Amino acid sequence: MSNAKNPFEAMMAQMQTQAQEMAKAFNPSLESFSPTEAMKGFEALWPTMPKEVMEMMFGKTVNKDGLDAKTRLLLTLAGLTCQGAQADTALRQTVRHALEAGAKKQEIVETITQMSVFAGIPAMNRALELAQQVLDDKRDDET
């Protein structure tokens, strides 16, 4: 049996190499550029949008009779969970934004657990783990 990577792993390794080469071409000091680390940096740069911006983008600004920002963000959280909770940064940011828009911990947990019917238990567990990271950070900030 060969020790070769599966096709997906090979593709991801190639994409990582290409991203590093492109970053180095833009700026030689970016030789050790990592897209994963860049996303973590982005998450830290703007962890939560101000409530007014969320209401403008996700709320009733465009459709006055439409869904409010909190409901839209809970729906986004449901969608991210249904996708297998693979987008760590997007899921954590959505939880942060939902909290900022007025969602309670109970509503966030309920939204994610409801998706177990559609996405499966592993996706639900992963989403709950990511949400818990945000909730733990928020608890640390409050103390």
Solvent accessible surface area in square Angstrom, and as a share of the most:
residue,aa,sasa,rsa
1,M,247,1.10
2,S,92,0.59
3,N,158,0.81
4,A,82,0.64
5,K,120,0.51
6,N,75,0.39
7,P,116,0.73
8,F,128,0.53
9,E,85,0.38
10,A,48,0.37
11,M,91,0.40
12,M,88,0.39
13,A,40,0.31
14,Q,107,0.48
15,M,101,0.45
16,Q,62,0.28
17,T,68,0.39
18,Q,96,0.43
19,A,21,0.16
20,Q,58,0.26
21,E,108,0.48
22,M,119,0.53
23,A,8,0.06
24,K,94,0.40
25,A,88,0.68
26,F,158,0.66
27,N,66,0.34
28,P,100,0.63
29,S,91,0.59
30,L,73,0.36
31,E,105,0.47
32,S,98,0.63
33,F,63,0.26
34,S,28,0.18
35,P,49,0.31
36,T,84,0.49
37,E,101,0.45
38,A,46,0.36
39,M,97,0.43
40,K,106,0.45
41,G,42,0.41
42,F,95,0.40
43,E,13,0.06
44,A,78,0.61
45,L,144,0.72
46,W,117,0.41
47,P,56,0.35
48,T,41,0.24
49,M,19,0.09
50,P,63,0.40
51,K,99,0.42
52,E,131,0.59
53,V,43,0.25
54,M,0,0.00
55,E,64,0.29
56,M,111,0.50
57,M,108,0.48
58,F,62,0.26
59,G,4,0.04
60,K,89,0.38
61,T,75,0.44
62,V,139,0.80
63,N,77,0.40
64,K,154,0.65
65,D,142,0.73
66,G,18,0.17
67,L,82,0.41
68,D,51,0.27
69,A,3,0.02
70,K,51,0.22
71,T,47,0.27
72,R,76,0.28
73,L,6,0.03
74,L,26,0.13
75,L,102,0.51
76,T,65,0.38
77,L,0,0.00
78,A,12,0.10
79,G,34,0.33
80,L,25,0.12
81,T,0,0.00
82,C,57,0.34
83,Q,127,0.57
84,G,23,0.22
85,A,1,0.00
86,Q,147,0.65
87,A,45,0.35
88,D,48,0.25
89,T,15,0.09
90,A,41,0.32
91,L,0,0.00
92,R,35,0.13
93,Q,24,0.11
94,T,10,0.06
95,V,0,0.00
96,R,42,0.15
97,H,15,0.07
98,A,0,0.00
99,L,29,0.14
100,E,75,0.34
101,A,13,0.10
102,G,34,0.33
103,A,6,0.05
104,K,133,0.56
105,K,98,0.42
106,Q,122,0.54
107,E,53,0.24
108,I,0,0.00
109,V,50,0.29
110,E,99,0.44
111,T,23,0.13
112,I,0,0.00
113,T,49,0.29
114,Q,99,0.44
115,M,26,0.12
116,S,24,0.16
117,V,113,0.65
118,F,142,0.59
119,A,30,0.24
120,G,25,0.24
121,I,99,0.50
122,P,106,0.67
123,A,9,0.07
124,M,26,0.11
125,N,67,0.34
126,R,82,0.30
127,A,0,0.00
128,L,44,0.22
129,E,94,0.42
130,L,0,0.00
131,A,1,0.01
132,Q,67,0.30
133,Q,79,0.35
134,V,4,0.02
135,L,15,0.07
136,D,53,0.28
137,D,74,0.38
138,K,90,0.38
139,R,119,0.44
140,D,100,0.52
141,D,121,0.63
142,E,126,0.56
143,T,143,0.83
